[in-house]
Amino acid sequence: MSKLGNIGARLYRGEVGYDFIGKRKIWYGISILITITAIVGLAVRGLNMGIEFSGGAVFTTPKTSVSATEAEHRAEAAATGHQATVQKLGNGGLRIQISELDTEQSLPVQEALAKDLNVPVKDINTQLVGPSWGEEIANKAWLGLGIFMVLVVIYLAIAFEWRMALAALIALIHDLTITVGVYALVGFEVTPGTVIGLLTILGYSLYDTVVVFDSLKESSKDIQKQTRYTYSEVANRSINSTLVRSINTTIVALLPVAGLLFVGGGVLGAGMLNDISLALFVGLAAGAYSSIFIATPLVADFKEREPGMKALAKRVRAKRAAAAKAGAPGQQEDAAPDAGDEDAPQDAEDTGDEADSMVGQRNQPASRNRSRGRPSGKRR
């Protein structure tokens, strides 16, 4: 843990770093590939909508020795033409869902299940969901998701700028598409718990993105008044300075969710835990990825297209080329701005802030050696 903390401190100070922005085309390619896979899975397999959305009946039985697979075959035989989904509960009972089953059909199915499973009819709990109610729930879920997206864009546009709002929206859609695609590929049932999980992961993803954006906003203040670093380099420094924090918060969030998914859902057989925990697990991982590899690189792409940032990049390249042509590696020039440079920060505080924006090992300004050789070490 001490080594991880040391790495985090060095990343924050800019002593070490990874070029996330420079390799953004790789991350874009990976995201496009994953997104296409999710869309294809969604188009081919489709979503397994729960009865809350499609309508149907849920039969909960007491403890029985019949396996879930055998109970599924018997339930589909009892409800001819209807698909059944069976889950084993922790108490040894079964939860049998049969889609598109109305009230008149539910009673004969209940009696047939009681006979096949060798349990009393009165001990089988039956719940019916009408298709109109399920359609209403689905519409409200889509409405809630749309309102959430609109509010996020408005907030980010006010708190930061529209480019960051657009990048965050793309990252959220990226996370949502991947999570829904995974649901289609694995065949998990979509329930109201799934919707809750989706809204929750969007909040987590937005949290990580806002942390990076806030660091980038502070680091890029008066960026056009200097000629040391481009906007992409400042953005890269912001990602590195918050990288360990993002990793730590994601791991801490994923551990209990993994417990819900693999222990609660897999071992105990709790139905709704599967629905919400899978959405959380996939969404949290996708959200952490998009905050680092998608959202901030997109902001850098958008900003670098501005005329002011293009001019800044041109000045930075010209200054570095002049330093290289003079035969110096550029340490002196990069450590402190030229006195006659109109774009450079004029006070010491701004100089320190800009120096902290560059990823890599930094050298001390040459001006700090002026007092050497004096007995008191003080300037006169």
Buried (B, 14 or more C-beta within 10 A) or exposed (E): EEEEEEBBEBBBBBBEBBBBBBEBEEBBEEBEEBBEBBBEBBEEBEBBBBBBBBBBBBBBBBEBEBEBEBBBEBBBEBBEEBBBBBBBBEEEBBBBBBBBBEEEBBEEBBEBBBEBBEBEEEBBEBEBBEBEEBEEBBEEBEEEBEEBBEEBBEBBBEEBBEBBBBBBBBBBBBBBBBBBBBBBBEEBBBBBBBBBBBBBBBEBBBBBBBBBBBBBBEBBEEBBBBBBBBBBBBBBBBBBBBBBBBBEBBEEBBEEBBEBBEEBBEEBBBBBBBBBBBBBBBBBBBBBBBBBBBBBBBBBBBBBEEEEBBEBBEBBEEBBEEBEEEEEEBBBBBBBBEEEBEBBBEEEEBBEBBBBBBBBEBEEBEEEEEEEEEEEEEEE
